[in-house]
């Protein structure tokens, strides 16, 4: 695999992580938007603690989804940082070596 192809692969993978982050963020928002009330469940469900247990689980799941969104966003940023570092190192090496070396294409 050539150098340019590897750099393109880093950006390609970063975009996949970006999209994953977006999906997880949307799912977290959707999960937070679900409201279970006595009217939507029942008086018995509310009296037995179902609604509060459901709300606790809902908060937990929404939190996990949100953490996943943050983690995958960080992964995308890390891949882009690696790509930038490769680019910077390549430019620095070319500057350092100067006219004594030319890449074979």
C-alpha positions in Angstrom: 0.0 0.0 0.0 1.5 3.4 -1.0 2.0 6.3 1.3 -0.8 8.4 -0.3 -3.2 5.5 -0.1 -2.4 5.0 3.6 -3.1 8.7 4.2 -6.4 8.4 2.3 -7.3 5.4 4.4 -6.8 7.3 7.6 -9.2 10.0 6.5 -11.7 7.4 5.2 -11.6 5.6 8.6 -12.0 9.0 10.4 -15.1 9.7 8.4 -16.5 6.3 9.5 -15.9 7.2 13.1 -17.5 10.6 12.6 -20.6 9.0 11.2 -20.7 6.5 14.1 -20.4 9.4 16.5 -23.3 11.1 14.8 -25.5 8.0 15.0 -24.7 7.4 18.7 -25.4 11.1 19.5 -28.7 10.9 17.7 -29.6 7.7 19.5 -28.7 9.3 22.9 -31.0 12.3 22.1 -33.8 9.9 21.0 -33.4 7.9 24.2 -33.6 11.0 26.4 -36.7 12.1 24.5 -38.7 9.1 25.5 -41.1 10.0 28.4 -43.0 7.3 30.3 -45.7 8.7 32.5 -48.5 7.2 34.6 -50.8 8.0 31.7 -48.6 6.2 29.1 -48.0 3.1 31.3 -50.5 2.6 34.1 -51.1 3.5 37.7 -50.0 0.0 38.7 -46.7 0.5 36.8 -46.1 3.8 38.6 -47.1 2.4 42.0 -44.7 -0.6 41.7 -41.8 1.6 40.7 -41.7 0.6 37.0 -41.6 4.2 35.8 -38.7 5.2 38.0 -36.8 2.1 37.2 -37.4 2.7 33.5 -36.2 6.3 33.9 -33.0 5.1 35.6 -32.3 2.6 32.8 -33.1 5.2 30.2 -30.6 7.6 31.8 -28.0 4.8 31.9 -28.5 3.8 28.3 -28.5 7.5 27.1 -25.3 8.0 29.0 -23.6 5.0 27.4 -24.7 6.2 24.0 -23.4 9.7 24.7 -20.1 8.3 26.0 -19.8 6.2 22.8 -20.4 9.3 20.7 -17.6 11.1 22.5 -15.2 8.1 22.2 -15.8 7.6 18.5 -15.5 11.4 17.9 -12.1 11.2 19.7 -11.1 8.3 17.6 -11.8 10.3 14.4 -9.8 13.2 15.7 -6.9 10.9 16.7 -6.8 9.4 13.1 -6.7 12.9 11.7 -4.0 13.9 14.1 -1.9 10.9 13.0 -2.5 11.9 9.3 -1.4 15.5 10.1 1.7 14.2 11.9 2.6 12.0 8.9 2.2 14.9 6.6 4.4 17.2 8.9 7.1 14.5 9.2 7.1 14.0 5.5 7.6 17.7 4.8 10.2 18.0 7.5 12.1 15.0 6.0 12.0 16.5 2.6 13.2 19.8 3.9 16.0 18.1 5.9 17.2 15.9 3.0 16.6 18.6 0.4 17.8 18.0 -3.2 19.8 14.9 -2.2 16.8 12.7 -2.4 13.7 12.5 -4.7 10.9 9.9 -4.2 10.5 7.2 -6.8 7.1 7.4 -8.4 
